[in-house]
Amino acid sequence: MGIVVNQSIKNTVITYLGFGIGAINVLFLFTKFIEPVYFGVITFILSTANIMMPLMAFGVHNTVVKFYSSFKTRQSQNGFLTLMLLLPFVVILPAIGISFIAFDTISSWLSKENPIIGDYTWYIVITAIAFAYFEVFYAWSKVQLQSVFGNFMKEVFHRVCTAVLLLLVYFGYMNTQQLIQAIVGVYVVRMLIMKLYAFSLRFPSLKHVQFKGSSRILKYTTLIIIAGSVANIILEIDKFMIGKYVAIENVAFYGVAIYIATVIGVPLRSMHQITYPLTAKLLNENNKAELKTLYEKSSLSLFIISGFIFLIILLNINQLYALMSDDYTNGLLIVFVIGLAKLYDNALGNNNAILFNSDYYRIVLLLGVLLAVSTVVLNALFIPSFGINGAAYASCITIFLYNTIKLVFVYFKFNMQPFTTNTLKTLLLISVSGLCFYFWEFPFHPILNIALKSLLLSVFYGGMVYRFNLSSDITNLINKMLRR
């Protein structure tokens, strides 16, 4: 667990730095410097591009991680990596061709409810390609067990650039149209920088090299597109469908609430960068004992940390909304509902990595497709009736169903589950902390109130985790900090 803890800590710091900058952008700069309709357009472009990304990447970013460690010679690794670089063009080139031929039809369909979207159809395609190849180059560096720089580019770089661009808008050096163009440009530049870094770790050999197992790899790559698409549909389809059913500014209002809740998922994203390749390695070596240990430890540590973040957000949400524009302050229910779903995500630890790096991914993909269809159907039913709250209900129901199926599947196929008695103790601690602190308000400025309540919660929650040794990894980390 040494390399996991080391890089996970670095990745967590980087990811929270990125989310901190992102929070400033989303909660204050976007909401103050541009109109909600343009914020909604930007959110719609990025969400739609994220839905398209797994298809554009042709599943390569997952395939690289799963199969790289199974190749033992440099020659076979070169052949494998060369194939991975070229595969996305199988989808990207036809997608560009179709976009040229059917541009008017696609644009009209996207902009049926909100005509302004039609002007940005090409921006979605370009952003999706940039997202796709960024993930390919990031996976390239992760299999070299170097995830920190890639995580910086994924979490911090574009947010810093976006903050600068928003300031330029505020000071009159850029208009909203130029802002949208520049944000798309930032993602293209990010992809190119990631490419240079990945190639500095291992430069590709572009000559064709034969290696065994290519049919198995191509089959996995094709099927994993479905997995990635399912995951992104579940995560992003709500914002896309809000743009299809109601006024585009509602995408901005919903996006702010979702961003707040998404912070709960940061620990999972941080640990995932290093546990994913390690899980693949343990599965390739058939080391089930270590895999079970990793499963339990990752689940417990993530549940404790994400539970604390969930409480910080929920207990301070009213004060946080008091700092924002009135247009954006109707998302309390969305934050709570999506927050619960994110908490469940974290509690599963490296469950996703186990499934998508095993031989059972085909069954999970089938279930995922059914749930993705359910997500679309639920959004179509709930959004017209409940507005943006309906999108939150649909996402939460789908995520809970999907996670429960994955949890049960791993239990029956691998004879392991991530929960221990300390998981139940942590759940009790989260519940008690929420009840004790939610109704405790201070009569001061919202920022001071947030700081005071967060400090008190940190002392209580952290003290209980340490006192009852709920996680040996967290206890050891605290002990190291105390000795220093």
C-alpha positions in Angstrom: 0.0 0.0 0.0 3.0 2.3 0.1 2.8 3.5 -3.4 -0.9 3.8 -3.1 -0.8 6.0 -0.1 2.1 8.1 -1.4 0.5 8.9 -4.8 -3.0 9.0 -3.4 -2.0 11.7 -0.9 -0.4 13.7 -3.7 -3.4 13.2 -6.0 -5.8 14.1 -3.2 -4.0 17.4 -2.6 -3.9 18.1 -6.3 -7.5 17.1 -6.8 -8.8 19.3 -3.9 -6.7 22.2 -5.2 -8.4 21.7 -8.5 -11.8 21.5 -6.9 -11.1 24.5 -4.8 -10.3 26.6 -7.9 -13.2 25.0 -9.6 -15.5 26.0 -6.7 -14.4 29.6 -7.1 -15.1 29.4 -10.8 -18.5 27.7 -10.6 -19.9 29.2 -7.4 -18.6 32.8 -7.8 -16.9 33.8 -11.1 -19.3 32.1 -13.5 -22.3 33.2 -11.5 -21.1 36.8 -11.2 -19.3 37.5 -14.5 -21.5 35.9 -17.2 -25.2 35.5 -17.7 -26.8 32.1 -16.7 -27.7 31.3 -20.3 -24.0 31.3 -21.4 -23.0 29.4 -18.3 -25.6 26.9 -19.2 -24.3 26.7 -22.7 -20.7 26.0 -21.4 -22.0 23.3 -19.1 -24.0 21.7 -21.9 -21.0 21.6 -24.2 -18.8 20.0 -21.6 -21.4 17.5 -20.4 -22.3 16.4 -24.0 -18.6 16.1 -24.8 -18.1 13.9 -21.7 -20.9 11.6 -22.9 -19.2 11.3 -26.3 -15.7 10.8 -24.9 -15.7 7.0 -24.3 -16.8 6.4 -27.9 -14.2 8.9 -29.3 -11.5 7.2 -27.2 -12.7 3.7 -28.4 -12.2 2.4 -24.9 -8.4 2.7 -25.2 -7.8 4.5 -21.9 -9.2 1.5 -20.0 -7.6 -1.1 -22.3 -4.1 0.3 -21.8 -4.4 -0.1 -18.0 -5.9 -3.6 -18.2 -3.4 -5.2 -20.6 -0.1 -3.3 -20.4 1.2 -5.3 -17.4 0.5 -8.6 -19.2 3.1 -7.8 -21.8 6.6 -8.7 -20.6 8.9 -7.7 -23.5 9.6 -4.2 -24.7 8.8 -5.3 -28.3 5.3 -6.6 -27.4 4.7 -3.5 -25.2 5.6 -1.3 -28.2 3.2 -3.1 -30.5 0.4 -2.8 -28.0 0.9 0.9 -27.3 1.1 1.7 -31.0 -2.2 0.0 -31.6 -3.7 1.9 -28.7 -2.6 5.2 -30.2 -4.3 4.5 -33.5 -7.5 2.8 -32.5 -9.5 6.0 -31.6 -9.3 7.1 -35.2 -11.6 4.3 -36.0 -14.4 6.4 -34.5 -13.0 9.9 -34.7 -12.7 10.1 -38.5 -16.2 8.8 -39.2 -17.6 11.1 -36.5 -16.0 14.1 -38.2 -17.3 13.0 -41.6 -20.9 12.5 -40.3 -20.7 15.9 -38.5 -19.8 17.6 -41.8 -22.5 15.8 -43.8 -25.4 16.0 -41.3 -24.4 19.2 -39.5 -27.8 20.9 -40.0 -29.8 17.9 -38.8 -27.6 17.4 -35.7 -27.6 21.1 -34.9 -31.4 21.4 -35.3 -32.0 18.3 -33.0 -29.7 19.7 -30.3 -31.2 23.2 -30.4 -34.9 22.2 -30.5 -35.7 23.6 -27.1 -32.8 26.1 -26.9 -31.8 27.6 -30.3 -28.6 29.0 -28.9 -27.1 25.5 -28.7 -27.1 25.1 -32.4 -24.2 27.6 -32.8 -21.9 25.4 -30.7 -22.3 22.0 -32.3 -18.7 21.8 -33.6 -17.4 22.9 -30.2 -18.9 19.7 -28.7 -17.2 17.5 -31.2 -13.8 19.2 -30.8 -14.0 19.1 -27.0 -15.0 15.4 -27.1 -11.9 14.5 -29.2 -9.7 16.5 -26.8 -11.2 14.7 -23.8 -10.7 11.3 -25.5 -7.0 11.7 -26.3 -6.2 13.3 -23.0 -7.5 10.2 -21.3 -5.5 8.0 -23.6 -2.2 9.9 -22.8 -3.1 9.9 -19.1 -3.6 6.1 -19.2 -0.2 5.9 -21.0 1.5 7.6 -18.0 -0.5 5.7 -15.3 0.8 2.3 -16.5 4.3 3.7 -15.9 2.9 4.3 -12.3 3.2 8.1 -12.8 -0.2 9.5 -12.1 0.5 12.8 -10.3 1.3 15.1 -13.3 -1.7 13.7 -15.2 -3.9 14.3 -12.2 -2.6 17.9 -12.1 -3.5 18.4 -15.7 -6.9 16.7 -15.2 -7.9 18.6 -12.1 -6.0 21.9 -11.9 -4.7 23.1 -15.3 -8.0 23.8 -17.1 -9.6 25.3 -14.0 -6.8 27.8 -13.5 -7.0 28.7 -17.2 -10.8 29.1 -16.9 -10.4 31.4 -13.9 -8.0 33.6 -15.9 -10.4 33.7 -18.8 -13.3 34.7 -16.6 -11.2 37.5 -15.1 -10.5 38.7 -18.7 -14.2 38.8 -19.3 -14.8 40.7 -16.1 -12.2 43.4 -17.1 -13.6 43.7 -20.6 -10.8 42.1 -22.6 -13.0 39.2 -23.8 -16.7 38.7 -24.6 -18.8 35.6 -23.8 -18.4 34.2 -27.3 -14.6 34.5 -27.1 -14.8 32.9 -23.6 -16.5 29.8 -24.9 -14.0 29.5 -27.8 -11.1 29.9 -25.4 -12.4 27.3 -23.0 -12.6 24.7 -25.8 -9.0 25.8 -26.7 -7.8 25.2 -23.2 -8.9 21.5 -23.4 -7.1 21.1 -26.7 -3.9 22.5 -25.2 -4.3 20.3 -22.1 -4.4 17.3 -24.3 -1.3 18.3 -26.2 0.7 18.9 -23.0 -0.4 15.5 -21.6 0.8 13.9 -24.9 4.3 15.5 -24.5 4.5 14.2 -20.9 3.3 10.7 -21.7 5.8 10.4 -24.5 8.6 11.7 -22.2 7.9 8.7 -20.0 7.8 6.2 -22.9 8.2 7.3 -26.5 6.1 5.3 -28.9 7.7 3.0 -31.5 5.4 3.7 -34.5 6.5 0.7 -36.6 4.1 -2.2 -36.6 5.0 -5.0 -34.2 3.2 -8.3 -34.0 2.1 -9.5 -30.6 -0.2 -12.3 -29.3 -3.8 -11.7 -28.0 -4.7 -8.8 -30.4 -8.2 -10.2 -31.0 -8.9 -10.5 -27.2 -7.7 -6.9 -26.8 -9.9 -5.6 -29.6 -12.9 -7.4 -28.2 -12.3 -5.9 -24.8 -11.7 -2.4 -26.2 -14.9 -2.6 -28.2 -17.0 -3.7 -25.2 -15.4 -1.3 -22.7 -16.7 1.5 -24.9 -20.1 0.5 -23.6 -18.9 0.5 -20.0 -17.4 4.0 -20.3 -20.5 5.3 -22.2 -22.8 3.8 -19.5 -20.8 5.5 -16.7 -20.7 8.9 -18.5 -24.4 8.7 -19.4 -25.3 8.1 -15.8 -23.1 11.0 -14.7 -23.7 13.5 -17.5 -27.0 12.7 -19.2 -29.0 14.7 -16.6 -27.4 18.0 -17.7 -27.8 17.1 -21.4 -31.5 16.3 -20.9 -32.2 19.4 -18.9 -31.0 21.4 -21.9 -33.4 19.4 -24.1 -36.5 19.8 -21.9 -36.2 23.2 -20.1 -34.6 26.6 -20.6 -30.8 26.4 -20.9 -30.1 28.5 -17.8 -31.5 25.7 -15.7 -28.4 23.7 -16.7 -26.3 26.3 -15.0 -28.4 26.2 -11.8 -28.3 22.4 -11.7 -24.6 22.4 -12.6 -23.8 24.5 -9.5 -25.6 22.1 -7.2 -24.0 19.1 -8.8 -20.6 20.6 -8.5 -21.0 21.1 -4.8 -22.1 17.4 -4.4 -19.3 16.2 -6.7 -16.7 17.3 -4.2 -17.7 14.2 -2.2 -16.4 12.0 -5.0 -12.9 13.6 -5.0 -11.2 10.9 -2.7 -12.5 8.1 -5.0 -11.1 9.9 -8.0 -7.8 10.5 -6.3 -7.3 6.9 -5.1 -8.6 5.5 -8.4 -5.6 6.9 -10.3 -3.3 4.4 -8.6 -5.6 1.6 -7.4 -6.8 1.0 -11.0 -3.5 -0.2 -12.4 -2.7 -2.0 -9.2 -6.0 -3.9 -9.3 -5.3 -4.9 -12.9 -1.9 -6.1 -11.8 -3.3 -8.2 -8.9 -5.9 -9.7 -11.2 -3.3 -10.6 -13.9 -1.3 -12.3 -11.1 -4.4 -14.0 -9.6 -3.4 -12.6 -6.2 -6.8 -12.7 -4.5 -5.6 -12.3 -1.0 -4.0 -8.9 -1.8 -6.9 -8.0 -3.9 -9.3 -8.5 -1.0 -7.1 -6.5 1.3 -7.0 -3.6 -1.2 -10.8 -3.8 -1.7 -11.5 -3.6 2.0 -9.0 -0.9 2.8 -9.9 1.3 -0.1 -13.6 1.0 0.7 -13.2 1.9 4.4 -10.7 4.8 3.9 -12.9 6.3 1.2 -16.1 5.9 3.2 -14.5 7.7 6.2 -13.1 10.5 4.2 -16.1 11.0 1.9 -18.4 10.8 4.9 -16.6 13.8 6.5 -16.8 15.8 3.2 -20.5 14.9 2.9 -21.1 16.3 6.4 -19.0 19.4 5.8 -21.1 20.2 2.7 -24.5 19.3 4.1 -24.0 21.1 7.4 -22.8 24.3 5.7 -25.0 24.3 2.6 -27.4 27.0 3.8 -24.5 29.4 4.6 -22.8 28.6 1.3 -25.9 29.5 -0.7 -26.2 32.7 1.3 -23.0 33.8 -0.4 -24.3 33.2 -3.9 -26.7 34.9 -6.3 -30.4 34.2 -5.6 -30.8 32.5 -9.0 -28.6 29.6 -7.9 -29.9 29.0 -4.4 -32.6 26.4 -5.0 -30.3 23.3 -5.1 -30.3 22.1 -1.5 -32.3 19.0 -2.3 -30.1 18.3 -5.3 -27.0 18.5 -3.2 -28.4 16.1 -0.6 -29.7 13.5 -3.0 -26.6 13.4 -5.3 -24.4 13.6 -2.2 -25.9 10.3 -0.9 -25.2 8.7 -4.2 -21.6 9.9 -4.2 -21.2 8.6 -0.7 -22.3 5.2 -1.8 -19.9 5.4 -4.7 -17.0 5.9 -2.3 -18.1 3.1 -0.1 -17.5 0.6 -2.9 -13.7 1.3 -3.0 -12.0 -0.2 -6.0 -15.1 -2.2 -7.0 -15.1 -0.7 -10.6 -11.4 -1.5 -11.1 -12.1 -5.1 -10.1 -15.0 -5.5 -12.5 -13.6 -3.8 -15.5 -10.2 -5.5 -15.3 -11.7 -9.0 -14.8 -13.2 -11.5 -17.3 -16.7 -10.7 -16.0 -16.9 -7.2 -17.5 -19.3 -8.3 -20.3 -22.1 -9.2 -17.9 -21.7 -5.9 -16.0 -21.7 -4.0 -19.3 -25.1 -5.5 -20.2 -26.5 -4.5 -16.8 -24.9 -1.1 -17.2 -26.6 -0.6 -20.6 -30.0 -1.4 -19.1 -29.4 1.1 -16.3 -28.2 3.7 -18.7 -31.5 3.3 -20.6 -33.3 3.5 -17.3 -31.5 6.8 -16.6 -32.7 8.3 -19.9 -36.2 7.1 -19.2 -36.3 8.4 -15.6 -35.0 11.8 -16.7 -37.5 12.0 -19.4 -40.3 11.2 -16.9 -39.0 13.3 -13.9 -37.6 16.5 -15.5 -40.9 17.6 -17.1 -42.7 17.0 -13.7 -40.1 18.0 -11.1 -37.7 20.2 -13.1 -34.0 20.1 -12.1 -34.9 18.2 -8.9 -36.3 15.4 -11.1 -32.9 15.1 -12.8 -31.4 14.6 -9.3 -34.0 11.9 -8.4 -33.3 10.0 -11.7 -29.5 10.1 -11.2 -29.7 9.0 -7.6 -32.0 6.0 -8.3 -29.8 4.9 -11.2 -26.5 5.2 -9.3 -27.9 3.3 -6.3 -29.2 0.4 -8.5 -26.0 0.3 -10.5 -23.7 0.2 -7.4 -25.8 -2.4 -5.7 -25.7 -4.7 -8.7 -21.9 -4.3 -9.0 -21.4 -5.0 -5.2 -23.5 -8.2 -5.4 -21.8 -9.3 -8.5 -18.3 -9.0 -7.1 -19.4 -10.8 -4.0 -20.7 -13.9 -5.9 -17.9 -14.0 -8.5 -14.9 -13.2 -6.3 -16.3 -14.2 -2.8 -15.4 -10.9 -1.4 -17.2 -7.7 -0.2 -15.6 -4.5 1.0 -17.6 -3.9 4.2 -16.4 -4.6 7.8 -17.7 -3.8 11.3 -15.8 -0.6 11.0 -18.0 0.4 8.0 -21.1 0.2 10.2 -19.3 2.2 12.9 -18.4 4.9 10.3 -22.1 5.0 9.1 -23.2 5.5 12.7 -20.6 8.3 13.2 -21.8 10.1 10.0 -25.4 9.9 11.2 -24.7 11.1 14.7 -22.5 13.9 13.5 -25.2 15.1 11.0 -27.9 15.1 13.7 -25.7 16.9 16.2 -24.4 19.7 14.0 -27.1 20.4 11.3 -29.3 22.6 13.5 -26.4 24.3 15.2 -26.2 27.8 13.5 -24.0 30.8 14.5 -25.3 34.4 14.1 -22.2 35.6 12.2 -21.1 36.2 8.6 -21.6 33.0 6.5 -17.9 32.6 5.9 -17.2 32.7 9.6 -20.1 30.3 10.3 -18.7 27.8 7.8 -15.2 28.0 9.3 -16.5 27.6 12.9 -18.8 24.7 12.2 -16.2 22.9 10.0 -13.6 23.3 12.7 -15.9 21.8 15.4 -16.9 19.0 13.1 -13.3 18.2 12.2 -12.3 17.9 15.8 -15.3 15.7 16.7 -15.2 13.5 13.6 -11.5 13.2 13.4 -11.3 12.5 17.1 -13.8 9.7 16.9 -12.1 8.1 13.8 -8.7 8.2 15.7 -10.0 7.2 19.1 -11.8 4.0 17.8 -9.1 3.3 15.1 -11.7 3.0 12.4 -9.0 2.8 9.7 -5.5 1.6 10.4 -4.2 3.5 7.3 -5.8 6.8 8.5 -4.6 6.2 12.1 -1.1 5.6 10.9 -1.2 8.8 8.8 -2.4 10.8 11.7 0.3 9.3 13.9 3.0 10.4 11.4 1.6 13.9 11.3 1.5 14.1 15.1 5.1 12.9 15.4 6.2 15.6 13.0 
